[in-house]
Amino acid sequence: MWKKKPSNRAQTVRKQKIKLNKSISISSVNYTFRSVCHINNFKGRIYVPSRVWYVRKFYISYAGRINKMQFYHASNIKGLKKILPLSESKNKEDKDKVAYFTTVRLCALSYLRDMEVNHVTIGVADDNVVECHEFFHDQLRTMYKGRSGYLYTCDNNGSIKVAQTVNIWSSKEPIDVVKTEYIDDVYDHIMREIATGNARLISYESLSEKTKHEYTVGMKNFILERNLLTVNSAQSRFWAKFYPEAWDMAKAVNADNCIL
């Protein structure tokens, strides 16, 4: 027989930590939700804090919003009907192949770059505005002018989930394409977004000398960490050409192994 909770016990319940182990099927309103609590057993009476049901309601709402979101995937390959999970997961513990998506159109366009160089400086700032950073003069033009490809729009079938990187989502299952857009020049699209106020440019010329030096030191560390001095690759040649000061700083540390 359930009894009304005494006020002092209710206070105790509110102070208990609630552990939520949730499993949500985002594909529809049909979902599973398990709540594992420090279930409070006072003399045989079990009290489950009412806030659990508010959390339950929140996750139903959140699942519905994710299901309605549009996801973008950019590729140089024409005519894709499904986005297949062909990429290595960034989660080292996960051995399954995944497909990556983003909900930010301009971030998706940034993937139409030279993947052998694989250098991207476009992301979403804290105020949810896309920022295009330049770490050398005319970087955006250098990297994106004349590059073309396809922007695929997908709906979530329930298997697209948040990945480890901000604004990046992944799926272990094939995802149907609902719309295809041909991008004739990525640089022109980026500049139009900047001109209309949908994104902002942080140009190299606008940086202070202190910031430029900090970036150069960071680039030097990246060169050393990735062992770019020791291989003759597209990425190594790119860094040697466009970050010469950082390259020279790295060579000063590891000159004996530099082959470029």
C-alpha positions as CSV (number, residue, x, y, z in Angstrom):
1,M,0.0,0.0,0.0
2,W,1.5,3.3,-1.1
3,K,1.6,6.0,1.5
4,K,2.1,9.8,1.3
5,K,5.8,10.7,1.8
6,P,6.6,12.5,5.0
7,S,8.1,15.9,4.4
8,N,11.5,15.1,6.0
9,R,11.8,12.1,3.8
10,A,10.9,14.1,0.8
11,Q,13.8,16.4,1.6
12,T,16.1,13.5,1.8
13,V,14.9,12.1,-1.5
14,R,15.5,15.5,-3.2
15,K,19.1,15.4,-2.1
16,Q,19.8,11.9,-3.5
17,K,21.8,11.7,-6.7
18,I,19.9,10.3,-9.6
19,K,21.7,8.2,-12.1
20,L,20.1,8.0,-15.5
21,N,20.8,5.2,-17.9
22,K,18.8,6.2,-20.9
23,S,18.4,4.5,-24.3
24,I,16.3,6.5,-26.7
25,S,15.2,5.5,-30.2
26,I,15.2,8.8,-32.0
27,S,13.4,7.5,-35.1
28,S,9.9,8.0,-33.7
29,V,7.9,8.7,-30.6
30,N,8.3,5.0,-29.9
31,Y,11.3,4.9,-27.5
32,T,12.7,3.1,-24.6
33,F,13.6,4.9,-21.5
34,R,15.2,3.3,-18.4
35,S,15.8,5.2,-15.3
36,V,18.1,3.7,-12.8
37,C,18.0,5.7,-9.6
38,H,19.3,5.4,-6.1
39,I,15.9,4.1,-5.4
40,N,15.1,5.2,-1.9
41,N,13.8,2.5,0.4
42,F,12.6,3.7,3.7
43,K,11.3,0.9,5.8
44,G,10.0,-1.0,2.9
45,R,8.5,2.0,1.1
46,I,10.1,2.9,-2.3
47,Y,10.1,6.6,-3.3
48,V,11.2,7.6,-6.8
49,P,11.8,11.3,-7.1
50,S,9.2,13.0,-9.3
51,R,12.0,14.9,-11.2
52,V,12.8,11.6,-13.0
53,W,9.5,12.0,-14.9
54,Y,10.5,15.5,-15.9
55,V,13.8,14.2,-17.3
56,R,11.8,11.5,-19.1
57,K,9.7,14.2,-20.7
58,F,12.7,16.2,-21.6
59,Y,14.4,13.3,-23.5
60,I,11.2,12.5,-25.4
61,S,11.1,16.2,-26.6
62,Y,14.9,16.1,-27.3
63,A,14.5,12.9,-29.3
64,G,11.7,14.5,-31.4
65,R,13.9,17.5,-32.2
66,I,16.8,15.4,-33.3
67,N,14.5,13.4,-35.5
68,K,13.4,16.6,-37.3
69,M,16.9,18.0,-37.8
70,Q,18.6,18.1,-41.2
71,F,22.0,16.7,-41.6
72,Y,24.6,17.5,-44.2
73,H,27.3,15.4,-45.8
74,A,29.7,16.7,-48.4
75,S,31.5,14.6,-51.0
76,N,33.3,14.8,-54.3
77,I,31.4,11.8,-55.4
78,K,28.3,12.4,-57.6
79,G,24.9,10.6,-57.4
80,L,25.0,9.2,-53.9
81,K,21.6,7.8,-52.8
82,K,22.8,6.6,-49.4
83,I,25.7,7.8,-47.2
84,L,27.5,4.7,-46.2
85,P,29.6,4.2,-43.0
86,L,33.0,4.0,-44.5
87,S,35.1,6.2,-42.1
88,E,37.1,5.2,-39.1
89,S,35.5,6.2,-35.9
90,K,37.3,8.9,-33.9
91,N,36.4,7.0,-30.8
92,K,39.4,4.7,-30.5
93,E,37.4,2.2,-28.5
94,D,34.8,1.8,-31.3
95,K,36.0,-0.4,-34.1
96,D,32.9,0.0,-36.3
97,K,32.9,2.1,-39.4
98,V,30.8,5.3,-39.4
99,A,29.5,8.0,-41.6
100,Y,29.9,11.6,-40.5
101,F,27.4,14.5,-40.7
102,T,26.9,18.0,-39.5
103,T,23.9,20.2,-39.0
104,V,25.8,23.3,-40.1
105,R,25.7,23.7,-43.9
106,L,28.9,25.8,-44.1
107,C,30.8,23.3,-41.9
108,A,29.8,20.6,-44.4
109,L,31.1,22.6,-47.3
110,S,34.5,22.9,-45.6
111,Y,34.9,19.2,-46.2
112,L,35.2,19.8,-49.9
113,R,38.9,20.4,-49.5
114,D,42.0,18.6,-50.3
115,M,41.7,15.6,-48.0
116,E,45.4,14.7,-48.4
117,V,46.2,18.1,-46.7
118,N,43.1,17.9,-44.5
119,H,43.4,21.3,-43.0
120,V,40.3,23.0,-41.8
121,T,39.8,26.2,-39.8
122,I,36.0,26.7,-40.1
123,G,33.9,26.0,-37.1
124,V,31.0,27.3,-34.9
125,A,31.8,29.9,-32.2
126,D,30.3,30.1,-28.8
127,D,27.6,32.4,-30.1
128,N,26.6,29.8,-32.7
129,V,27.9,31.8,-35.6
130,V,30.2,30.0,-38.1
131,E,33.7,31.5,-38.0
132,C,36.1,31.2,-40.9
133,H,39.7,31.6,-39.6
134,E,42.7,32.4,-41.7
135,F,46.1,31.5,-40.4
136,F,48.0,32.8,-43.4
137,H,47.2,35.4,-46.1
138,D,44.2,34.6,-48.3
139,Q,43.9,31.1,-46.8
140,L,40.2,30.6,-47.7
141,R,40.9,31.4,-51.4
142,T,44.0,29.2,-51.4
143,M,42.1,26.2,-50.0
144,Y,38.7,26.5,-51.5
145,K,38.8,28.5,-54.8
146,G,37.8,26.3,-57.7
147,R,36.9,23.3,-55.5
148,S,33.6,21.7,-56.3
149,G,31.5,18.8,-55.1
150,Y,28.1,17.7,-53.8
151,L,26.3,18.6,-50.7
152,Y,23.9,15.8,-49.6
153,T,21.0,16.5,-47.2
154,C,19.8,13.7,-45.0
155,D,17.0,13.1,-42.5
156,N,17.7,11.1,-39.4
157,N,16.4,7.6,-39.4
158,G,17.2,7.1,-35.8
159,S,20.8,6.0,-36.1
160,I,22.5,9.4,-36.4
161,K,24.0,10.2,-33.0
162,V,26.2,12.8,-31.5
163,A,29.9,12.2,-32.1
164,Q,32.9,13.2,-30.0
165,T,33.5,16.4,-31.9
166,V,31.4,19.6,-31.5
167,N,28.7,19.8,-34.3
168,I,29.7,16.5,-35.7
169,W,27.3,13.5,-35.8
170,S,27.8,10.0,-36.9
171,S,25.9,6.8,-37.9
172,K,26.9,3.2,-38.1
173,E,24.1,2.6,-40.5
174,P,23.5,3.8,-44.1
175,I,21.5,7.0,-44.3
176,D,19.2,7.9,-47.1
177,V,19.9,11.1,-49.1
178,V,16.8,13.3,-49.5
179,K,18.4,16.2,-51.5
180,T,21.5,16.8,-53.5
181,E,23.1,20.2,-54.3
182,Y,26.0,20.7,-56.7
183,I,28.6,23.2,-55.4
184,D,30.4,24.7,-58.3
185,D,32.9,26.8,-56.2
186,V,33.2,26.3,-52.5
187,Y,35.1,29.6,-52.0
188,D,32.3,31.6,-53.6
189,H,29.7,29.9,-51.4
190,I,31.7,30.7,-48.3
191,M,32.1,34.3,-49.2
192,R,28.4,34.7,-49.9
193,E,27.7,33.3,-46.4
194,I,30.1,35.9,-45.0
195,A,28.6,38.7,-47.0
196,T,25.1,37.9,-45.9
197,G,26.1,37.8,-42.2
198,N,25.5,34.0,-41.8
199,A,29.2,33.6,-41.1
200,R,32.1,35.9,-40.1
201,L,35.7,36.0,-41.4
202,I,38.6,36.2,-39.0
203,S,41.2,37.3,-41.6
204,Y,44.9,36.8,-41.1
205,E,45.5,40.6,-41.5
206,S,43.1,41.3,-38.6
207,L,45.2,39.2,-36.1
208,S,47.5,40.9,-33.7
209,E,51.2,40.1,-33.9
210,K,50.9,38.3,-30.5
211,T,48.1,36.1,-31.9
212,K,50.1,35.4,-35.1
213,H,53.1,34.3,-33.0
214,E,50.9,32.1,-30.8
215,Y,49.5,30.4,-33.9
216,T,52.9,29.9,-35.3
217,V,54.1,28.2,-32.2
218,G,51.0,26.0,-32.3
219,M,51.7,25.1,-35.9
220,K,55.3,24.3,-35.1
221,N,54.1,21.9,-32.4
222,F,51.6,20.3,-34.8
223,I,54.4,19.8,-37.4
224,L,56.5,18.0,-34.8
225,E,53.7,15.9,-33.3
226,R,52.6,14.7,-36.8
227,N,56.2,14.1,-37.9
228,L,55.7,16.1,-41.0
229,L,59.4,16.9,-41.3
230,T,60.2,13.2,-41.9
231,V,57.8,12.5,-44.9
232,N,57.4,13.9,-48.4
233,S,53.6,14.1,-48.4
234,A,51.0,16.5,-49.7
235,Q,50.4,17.6,-46.1
236,S,54.1,18.2,-45.4
237,R,54.5,20.2,-48.6
238,F,51.5,22.3,-47.7
239,W,52.7,23.2,-44.3
240,A,56.2,23.9,-45.5
241,K,54.8,26.3,-48.2
242,F,52.1,28.1,-46.2
243,Y,53.6,28.0,-42.7
244,P,57.3,28.7,-43.4
245,E,58.0,30.3,-40.1
246,A,56.5,27.4,-38.2
247,W,58.3,25.0,-40.5
248,D,61.7,26.6,-39.8
249,M,61.0,26.6,-36.0
250,A,60.3,22.9,-36.2
251,K,63.4,22.2,-38.3
252,A,65.4,24.0,-35.6
253,V,64.2,21.3,-33.2
254,N,64.5,18.3,-35.4
255,A,66.8,19.3,-38.3
256,D,68.5,15.9,-38.7
257,N,65.3,14.2,-39.7
258,C,64.0,16.8,-42.1
259,I,63.8,15.6,-45.7
260,L,62.1,18.7,-47.3
